[in-house]
Amino acid sequence: MPPRLSALDASFLYLEQPTTPMHVGAVSTFRRPRSAGPLGGFDYDRLVELIEQRIALVPRYRQKVRYVPGNLARPVWIDDPDFDVAYHVRRSALPKPGSDEQLTELVARLMSRPLDHTRPLWEMYLVEGVARGRTAMITKTHQAMVDGISAFDIGQVILDVSPPGEGDLRLLGEKGRRARAPVEELWMPRPEPTHAQLVLGAVAEAVARPGEIVDNVRVAAGDALATVGKITGTAGKLFSIARTASRRAPGSPLNVDISTQRRFATARTQLDSYRRVRAAHGCTVNDVVLTVVSGALRNWLLSRGEPVTPSSSVRAMVPLSVRGEADVPSSAAAGSLGNRVSSFLVDLPVGEPSPVVRLHHVTHAMREHTATGQSVGADTLVRIGGFAPPTLHALGARAASGFSKRIFNLVVTNVPGPQFPLYAAGARMLEMFPVVPLAKGQALSIGLTSYDGGVYYGFNGDRDGMSDIDVLAGMVVESLDELMATVG
């Protein structure tokens, strides 16, 4: 019998609506190699070739979802007999001048479109014509594919730590971990099960576990409580207070009925700035990040003429990995990320005018959450999964998706990446911006990834509710500058 989706994975399929497509994305920019090199330049044909060489490392990307008649059991993963890599890897181009604004508009339009559920649930776009000799790559992966144990994002497996011709591509530089070498194989899809086989398999499971069929019907019907229960059991121990919170999230223009269309914006900062603030104030880099977000939201609310008082706050759901050191694999062969992601509710003090006091508020709140010693640091996360920000951002979005706007105002995911350059077919990756999906009633999500000395923010917003999303993105740099001014 083909592998069956977990209850959580199935819930993402059942609960998906036109206004809340449940795919996570990433936008990466690359500098085109000066010469073609032994493996050719970084163009569409080379990208397709590279994916064909390495897609065996992510077998889920050649599988599609098959539903069981009558929802007697959760859907199953089956090999797509008509798999066509050229359908999933697409080519696009920006008109001159190929500005960042044109790129973010393209990202917004692509992320607004749901994935085709009759095919494997992913897409990749190679975008040519980006200004300053760059090429962009946009990926979309449905959250049902990201189980947090064995699933990697397709964008990860095409990255190497050195360009072709510079040393042994099998070694991840000084880290001593294995890179993704090409996999030669003749792939033969397994036969697709018949309707009768699917029903018989469902009946056999129902006999063995009678309560399973009831759970399947509840999840398929969109039972939110059932979904939250599945998340609690599958995506790690969620923030327990969130289930019984007596205080509603503060009223905010971030919580509105959202449309099917999106806006996207980016912000670029330097990791060294966060480290300097951390050293000066005795906090963590994540504390500094949340304080920067707090300051940006404060200035954005003021620019809108929203009432901001000293007690004003914006409640963020902040997913963090809580995998213990003992769980970290000792070798790179164990590519498991683990699925222990907890979500913490943090009231961001947007009403506080002093950046230092804002930082102290955030630091105190986060220390209460991390006092158990379970949270995982940046170095450990990078060691667990190599370069896996899209997967970890997806886990964070999954952990948050079962809750409503009554509990929090927005999601903020912060995932560290390696502090050395990575390459795809000889093209150096310059930046990577996450695209975290919106939940129902959430007009904004913020994701950020650190990579090779930079910290890159991706702002995904509802097109109607966040018409000024670029204004908010621009205020990130201003907020960080306010904190830097406090460093002696």
C-alpha positions as CSV (number, residue, x, y, z in Angstrom):
1,M,0.0,0.0,0.0
2,P,1.4,3.5,-0.8
3,P,2.5,5.7,2.1
4,R,-0.4,7.5,3.7
5,L,-0.3,11.2,4.6
6,S,-0.2,12.0,8.3
7,A,-3.2,13.6,9.9
8,L,-1.5,17.0,9.9
9,D,-0.4,16.8,6.3
10,A,-3.9,15.8,5.2
11,S,-5.4,18.7,7.1
12,F,-3.4,21.2,5.1
13,L,-5.0,19.8,1.9
14,Y,-8.6,19.7,3.4
15,L,-8.4,23.2,4.9
16,E,-6.8,25.0,1.9
17,Q,-9.0,27.7,0.5
18,P,-8.6,30.2,-2.3
19,T,-7.7,32.9,0.1
20,T,-5.2,30.8,2.0
21,P,-3.1,28.6,-0.3
22,M,-0.9,26.5,1.9
23,H,2.5,26.6,0.1
24,V,5.7,28.0,1.5
25,G,8.1,29.8,-0.8
26,A,11.6,31.2,-1.2
27,V,13.2,33.8,-3.5
28,S,16.9,33.5,-4.2
29,T,19.1,35.6,-6.3
30,F,22.3,34.4,-8.0
31,R,25.2,36.0,-9.8
32,R,25.6,34.4,-13.1
33,P,29.0,32.7,-13.6
34,R,31.5,34.6,-15.7
35,S,32.3,31.6,-17.8
36,A,30.2,28.6,-18.7
37,G,32.6,26.2,-16.9
38,P,32.7,22.4,-17.4
39,L,29.0,21.9,-16.5
40,G,27.6,24.8,-18.5
41,G,26.1,28.1,-17.4
42,F,23.3,28.8,-15.0
43,D,20.3,28.8,-17.4
44,Y,17.0,27.0,-17.7
45,D,18.4,24.0,-19.4
46,R,21.2,23.6,-16.8
47,L,18.7,24.0,-14.0
48,V,16.5,21.3,-15.3
49,E,19.5,19.0,-15.8
50,L,20.7,19.7,-12.3
51,I,17.2,18.8,-10.8
52,E,17.0,15.7,-12.9
53,Q,20.4,14.6,-11.4
54,R,19.4,15.2,-7.8
55,I,15.6,14.8,-7.6
56,A,16.1,11.2,-6.3
57,L,17.3,12.8,-3.1
58,V,13.8,14.2,-2.6
59,P,11.5,11.4,-3.9
60,R,8.4,13.1,-2.6
61,Y,8.8,15.6,-5.5
62,R,7.9,13.0,-8.0
63,Q,4.8,11.9,-6.1
64,K,1.3,13.3,-6.1
65,V,-1.7,13.0,-3.7
66,R,-4.4,10.4,-4.4
67,Y,-7.6,10.7,-2.4
68,V,-9.5,7.7,-0.9
69,P,-13.1,7.4,-2.0
70,G,-15.5,8.8,0.6
71,N,-12.6,10.0,2.8
72,L,-12.6,6.7,4.5
73,A,-8.9,7.2,5.2
74,R,-6.3,9.9,4.7
75,P,-4.9,10.3,1.1
76,V,-1.8,8.5,0.0
77,W,1.3,9.5,-1.8
78,I,1.7,7.8,-5.2
79,D,4.3,8.0,-7.9
80,D,3.2,10.3,-10.7
81,P,3.3,8.2,-13.9
82,D,3.2,11.3,-16.0
83,F,5.8,13.2,-14.1
84,D,7.3,16.0,-16.2
85,V,10.1,18.0,-14.7
86,A,9.7,20.7,-17.3
87,Y,6.1,21.3,-16.0
88,H,7.4,22.0,-12.5
89,V,10.5,24.0,-13.5
90,R,9.4,27.0,-15.4
91,R,11.1,29.9,-17.1
92,S,10.3,33.6,-16.7
93,A,12.0,36.9,-17.3
94,L,11.6,40.5,-16.2
95,P,11.3,43.4,-18.6
96,K,14.0,46.0,-18.5
97,P,15.3,47.3,-16.2
98,G,14.6,44.1,-14.2
99,S,14.3,46.0,-10.9
100,D,13.8,44.6,-7.4
101,E,10.2,46.0,-7.5
102,Q,9.5,44.1,-10.6
103,L,10.8,40.9,-9.1
104,T,8.8,41.3,-5.9
105,E,5.6,41.9,-8.0
106,L,6.3,38.7,-9.9
107,V,6.8,36.8,-6.6
108,A,3.5,38.2,-5.3
109,R,1.6,37.0,-8.4
110,L,3.1,33.6,-8.4
111,M,2.5,33.0,-4.7
112,S,-1.1,34.0,-5.1
113,R,-1.8,31.0,-7.4
114,P,-2.6,27.7,-5.7
115,L,-0.7,24.6,-6.7
116,D,-2.2,22.0,-9.0
117,H,-3.4,19.1,-6.7
118,T,-3.4,16.6,-9.6
119,R,0.4,16.8,-9.9
120,P,3.3,16.8,-7.4
121,L,2.8,19.8,-5.2
122,W,5.7,22.1,-6.1
123,E,6.9,24.6,-8.7
124,M,10.2,26.4,-9.4
125,Y,10.7,29.4,-11.6
126,L,14.0,30.6,-13.1
127,V,13.7,34.3,-13.6
128,E,16.1,36.0,-16.0
129,G,16.7,39.6,-16.7
130,V,17.2,40.7,-13.1
131,A,19.2,43.9,-12.8
132,R,22.9,43.9,-12.1
133,G,23.6,40.7,-14.0
134,R,21.5,38.5,-11.6
135,T,19.2,35.6,-12.0
136,A,16.5,34.7,-9.5
137,M,14.9,31.4,-8.5
138,I,11.5,31.2,-6.9
139,T,10.2,28.0,-5.3
140,K,6.8,27.0,-4.1
141,T,6.2,23.8,-2.0
142,H,3.0,22.8,-0.4
143,Q,3.1,22.4,3.4
144,A,1.7,18.9,3.1
145,M,5.0,17.8,1.7
146,V,7.1,19.1,4.5
147,D,6.9,16.5,7.2
148,G,10.0,17.9,9.1
149,I,11.6,14.4,9.3
150,S,12.8,13.5,5.8
151,A,11.4,16.2,3.5
152,F,13.8,18.8,2.1
153,D,12.9,21.7,-0.1
154,I,13.8,21.1,-3.8
155,G,15.9,24.3,-3.7
156,Q,18.2,22.9,-1.1
157,V,19.5,19.9,-3.1
158,I,20.8,21.9,-6.0
159,L,23.2,23.9,-3.8
160,D,26.9,23.2,-3.4
161,V,29.6,24.9,-1.3
162,S,31.9,25.5,-4.3
163,P,31.4,26.1,-8.0
164,P,32.3,23.4,-10.5
165,G,36.0,22.8,-10.9
166,E,37.0,24.1,-7.5
167,G,37.9,21.1,-5.4
168,D,35.8,18.1,-4.4
169,L,32.1,18.9,-4.7
170,R,31.3,16.0,-2.3
171,L,32.7,17.9,0.7
172,L,31.0,20.8,2.3
173,G,34.3,22.8,2.7
174,E,35.6,23.0,6.3
175,K,32.4,21.7,7.7
176,G,33.2,18.2,6.6
177,R,29.7,17.3,5.6
178,R,28.6,15.6,2.5
179,A,27.2,17.7,-0.3
180,R,24.6,16.5,-2.8
181,A,26.4,14.5,-5.5
182,P,24.6,13.7,-8.7
183,V,22.4,10.6,-8.5
184,E,22.3,8.4,-11.6
185,E,19.2,6.3,-11.8
186,L,16.5,5.1,-14.1
187,W,13.3,6.0,-12.3
188,M,10.3,3.7,-12.8
189,P,7.0,4.8,-11.2
190,R,5.3,2.3,-9.1
191,P,1.8,1.1,-10.3
192,E,-1.0,3.3,-9.2
193,P,-3.5,1.6,-6.8
194,T,-7.0,1.1,-8.0
195,H,-10.1,2.5,-6.2
196,A,-10.8,-0.9,-4.8
197,Q,-7.4,-1.3,-3.4
198,L,-7.6,2.2,-1.7
199,V,-11.0,1.3,-0.2
200,L,-9.8,-2.1,1.0
201,G,-6.7,-0.5,2.6
202,A,-9.0,2.0,4.4
203,V,-11.3,-0.7,5.6
204,A,-8.4,-2.7,7.0
205,E,-7.1,0.3,8.9
206,A,-10.6,1.0,10.2
207,V,-10.8,-2.5,11.6
208,A,-7.4,-2.2,13.2
209,R,-8.0,1.3,14.5
210,P,-11.7,2.1,14.7
211,G,-11.2,5.7,15.9
212,E,-9.1,6.5,12.8
213,I,-12.1,6.8,10.5
214,V,-13.8,9.3,12.8
215,D,-10.7,11.4,12.9
216,N,-10.5,11.3,9.1
217,V,-14.0,12.5,8.6
218,R,-13.5,15.3,11.2
219,V,-10.4,16.6,9.5
220,A,-11.8,16.3,6.0
221,A,-14.8,18.3,7.2
222,G,-12.5,21.1,8.3
223,D,-12.8,20.6,12.1
224,A,-10.4,23.2,13.4
225,L,-10.2,21.6,16.9
226,A,-9.2,18.3,15.3
227,T,-6.6,20.0,13.2
228,V,-5.1,21.7,16.2
229,G,-5.0,18.4,18.0
230,K,-3.1,16.8,15.1
231,I,-0.7,19.7,15.0
232,T,0.0,19.3,18.7
233,G,0.9,15.7,18.2
234,T,2.8,16.0,15.0
235,A,4.6,19.4,14.8
236,G,6.0,19.3,18.2
237,K,4.7,20.4,21.6
238,L,3.0,23.7,20.8
239,F,2.8,26.6,23.1
240,S,0.3,25.3,25.6
241,I,-0.9,28.6,26.8
242,A,-2.1,29.4,23.3
243,R,-4.8,26.8,23.5
244,T,-6.3,28.2,26.7
245,A,-5.4,31.9,26.4
246,S,-8.0,34.0,28.1
247,R,-6.7,37.2,26.5
248,R,-7.5,37.9,22.9
249,A,-4.8,39.3,20.7
250,P,-4.7,43.1,20.5
251,G,-6.9,44.7,17.9
252,S,-4.7,45.4,14.8
253,P,-5.0,46.4,11.1
254,L,-3.0,43.2,10.6
255,N,-6.1,41.1,11.1
256,V,-8.7,41.5,8.4
257,D,-10.6,39.4,5.9
258,I,-8.0,38.6,3.3
259,S,-8.3,38.2,-0.5
260,T,-6.7,35.7,-2.9
261,Q,-4.0,38.1,-4.0
262,R,-0.7,39.0,-2.4
263,R,2.0,41.6,-2.1
264,F,5.6,40.9,-1.3
265,A,8.5,43.1,-0.1
266,T,12.0,42.5,1.1
267,A,14.6,44.1,3.4
268,R,18.3,43.5,3.6
269,T,20.4,44.0,6.7
270,Q,23.9,42.8,7.9
271,L,24.3,40.0,10.5
272,D,27.2,41.8,12.1
273,S,24.8,44.6,13.3
274,Y,22.7,42.1,15.2
275,R,25.7,40.6,16.8
276,R,27.0,43.9,17.9
277,V,23.7,44.8,19.6
278,R,23.6,41.3,21.2
279,A,27.1,41.8,22.6
280,A,26.3,45.3,23.9
281,H,23.0,44.3,25.6
282,G,23.6,40.7,26.6
283,C,20.7,39.1,24.7
284,T,20.3,36.8,21.7
285,V,20.3,37.6,18.0
286,N,16.7,36.4,17.9
287,D,15.8,39.0,20.6
288,V,17.4,41.7,18.4
289,V,15.4,40.5,15.4
290,L,12.1,40.7,17.2
291,T,13.0,44.1,18.6
292,V,13.8,45.3,15.1
293,V,10.4,44.0,13.9
294,S,8.7,45.7,16.9
295,G,10.3,49.0,15.9
296,A,9.4,48.7,12.3
297,L,5.8,47.8,13.2
298,R,5.6,50.8,15.5
299,N,6.8,53.2,12.9
300,W,4.4,51.6,10.3
301,L,1.4,52.0,12.6
302,L,2.3,55.6,13.2
303,S,2.7,56.2,9.5
304,R,-0.9,54.9,9.0
305,G,-2.2,57.2,11.8
306,E,-3.2,54.3,13.9
307,P,-3.5,55.0,17.7
308,V,-0.3,53.9,19.4
309,T,-0.2,54.3,23.2
310,P,2.6,53.3,25.7
311,S,0.7,50.0,26.3
312,S,0.2,49.1,22.7
313,S,1.4,45.7,21.6
314,V,1.3,43.4,18.6
315,R,1.2,39.7,19.4
316,A,3.6,37.6,17.3
317,M,3.6,33.8,17.1
318,V,7.3,32.9,16.9
319,P,8.1,29.3,16.0
320,L,11.3,27.9,17.4
321,S,13.0,24.5,17.1
322,V,13.2,22.7,20.5
323,R,15.2,19.8,19.3
324,G,17.8,18.8,22.0
325,E,21.5,18.5,21.4
326,A,21.3,14.8,22.0
327,D,19.0,14.5,19.0
328,V,21.5,16.2,16.6
329,P,22.9,13.7,14.1
330,S,26.7,13.3,14.2
331,S,27.0,12.8,10.5
332,A,25.6,14.6,7.5
333,A,24.1,11.4,6.2
334,A,21.3,11.8,8.6
335,G,19.6,14.7,6.8
336,S,16.7,14.8,9.3
337,L,15.6,18.1,10.6
338,G,13.2,16.7,13.1
339,N,9.7,18.0,13.7
340,R,10.0,19.4,17.2
341,V,8.9,23.0,16.6
342,S,7.2,24.9,19.4
343,S,5.4,28.2,18.9
344,F,5.8,31.0,21.4
345,L,3.5,34.0,21.8
346,V,5.4,37.2,22.2
347,D,3.7,40.6,22.8
348,L,5.9,43.0,20.8
349,P,6.0,46.4,22.6
350,V,5.2,48.6,19.7
351,G,4.0,51.4,22.1
352,E,7.4,51.8,23.7
353,P,9.4,54.7,22.1
354,S,12.8,53.7,23.4
355,P,14.6,51.0,21.4
356,V,16.6,49.8,24.4
357,V,13.5,49.4,26.6
358,R,11.8,47.5,23.7
359,L,14.8,45.2,23.6
360,H,14.6,44.6,27.3
361,H,10.9,43.7,27.1
362,V,11.5,41.2,24.2
363,T,14.5,39.7,25.9
364,H,12.5,39.1,29.2
365,A,9.6,37.6,27.3
366,M,11.8,35.2,25.3
367,R,13.8,34.2,28.4
368,E,10.6,33.0,30.0
369,H,10.0,30.8,27.0
370,T,13.5,29.4,26.6
371,A,14.2,28.9,30.3
372,T,13.7,25.2,29.9
373,G,16.9,25.0,27.8
374,Q,15.1,23.2,25.0
375,S,15.5,25.9,22.3
376,V,18.1,25.2,19.6
377,G,20.7,27.8,18.7
378,A,21.7,28.9,15.2
379,D,24.8,26.8,15.0
380,T,22.9,23.6,16.0
381,L,20.2,24.3,13.5
382,V,22.7,24.7,10.7
383,R,24.4,21.5,11.8
384,I,21.2,19.6,11.8
385,G,20.0,20.3,8.3
386,G,22.8,22.1,6.4
387,F,21.1,24.8,4.5
388,A,17.4,24.2,5.2
389,P,15.6,27.5,5.7
390,P,12.6,26.8,3.4
391,T,11.9,23.6,5.3
392,L,12.2,25.2,8.7
393,H,10.1,28.2,7.6
394,A,7.5,25.7,6.5
395,L,7.5,23.9,9.8
396,G,7.0,27.2,11.5
397,A,4.1,28.1,9.3
398,R,2.6,24.6,10.0
399,A,2.9,25.1,13.7
400,A,1.0,28.4,13.5
401,S,-1.7,27.5,11.0
402,G,-4.1,25.8,13.4
403,F,-4.7,29.0,15.5
404,S,-6.9,32.0,14.8
405,K,-6.5,35.7,14.7
406,R,-8.0,35.9,18.1
407,I,-4.8,34.6,19.6
408,F,-2.1,36.3,17.6
409,N,-1.7,39.1,15.1
410,L,1.1,37.8,12.8
411,V,3.7,35.0,12.4
412,V,7.5,35.8,12.5
413,T,9.8,33.0,11.5
414,N,13.6,33.4,11.9
415,V,15.8,30.6,10.4
416,P,19.6,30.8,10.4
417,G,21.6,29.7,7.4
418,P,25.3,29.0,6.8
419,Q,27.7,31.9,6.9
420,F,29.6,30.9,3.7
421,P,28.6,31.2,0.0
422,L,26.6,28.5,-1.8
423,Y,26.4,27.8,-5.5
424,A,24.0,26.3,-8.0
425,A,25.6,25.2,-11.3
426,G,28.4,27.5,-10.7
427,A,26.2,30.6,-9.9
428,R,26.8,32.1,-6.5
429,M,23.7,32.6,-4.4
430,L,23.6,36.2,-3.2
431,E,20.4,36.4,-1.1
432,M,17.5,34.2,0.0
433,F,14.2,35.7,1.1
434,P,11.5,33.4,2.6
435,V,7.8,33.6,1.7
436,V,5.7,32.5,4.7
437,P,2.1,31.8,3.8
438,L,-0.8,33.7,5.4
439,A,-3.3,32.1,7.8
440,K,-7.0,33.0,7.7
441,G,-7.5,36.5,8.9
442,Q,-3.8,37.3,8.9
443,A,-2.8,40.1,6.5
444,L,1.0,39.8,7.1
445,S,3.6,37.2,7.7
446,I,7.3,37.9,8.2
447,G,10.1,35.5,7.5
448,L,13.8,36.1,7.7
449,T,16.9,34.1,6.9
450,S,20.6,34.8,7.7
451,Y,23.1,33.8,5.0
452,D,26.7,34.6,4.3
453,G,26.8,37.7,6.5
454,G,23.4,39.1,5.6
455,V,19.9,38.9,7.2
456,Y,17.2,38.8,4.6
457,Y,13.5,39.6,5.4
458,G,10.6,38.5,3.3
459,F,7.2,40.3,3.9
460,N,4.2,38.4,2.5
461,G,1.0,40.4,2.7
462,D,-2.6,40.5,1.5
463,R,-2.9,42.8,-1.5
464,D,-5.8,44.8,-0.1
465,G,-4.9,44.8,3.6
466,M,-1.1,45.6,3.1
467,S,-1.1,48.1,0.2
468,D,1.9,49.8,2.0
469,I,3.9,46.7,2.6
470,D,7.0,48.3,1.0
471,V,6.8,51.0,3.6
472,L,6.9,48.5,6.4
473,A,9.9,46.7,4.8
474,G,11.8,50.0,4.5
475,M,11.3,50.7,8.2
476,V,13.3,47.6,9.2
477,V,16.6,49.3,8.4
478,E,15.4,52.4,10.3
479,S,14.6,50.2,13.4
480,L,17.9,48.5,13.3
481,D,19.7,51.8,13.0
482,E,17.9,52.9,16.2
483,L,19.3,50.0,18.0
484,M,22.8,50.4,16.5
485,A,22.8,54.0,17.9
486,T,22.7,52.5,21.4
487,V,25.9,50.5,20.9
488,G,28.9,52.2,22.3
